[in-house]
Amino acid sequence: MKKGIHPDNYRLVAFKDMSNEDVFLTRSTADTKDKLLVDGVEYPLIKLEISRTSHPFYTGKSKLVDTAGRIDKFKNKYSKFSK
């Protein structure tokens, strides 16, 4: 491995799935200003829209998560062609 190319600021970070409120801890170098209290300890927080606990491939459930409103935008745009 080359010396000096890997970051030195690895630390425990809380990742929170916003669709089902699942939280898991792992080491990361991602920057964030948000914090979360987990078991009495404060960790930097990274918010996720989807994770292993909510993705249909891993859960086996066909759950629709549309946080950006893309489906409604598509339906409104092409509703005139549904005659």
ABEGO torsion letter per residue (X at the ends): XBBGABBAABBBBBBBBAAAGBBBBBBBABBBABBBBBGGBBBBBBBBABBAAABAAAAGBBBBBBAAGAAAAAAAAAAAAAX
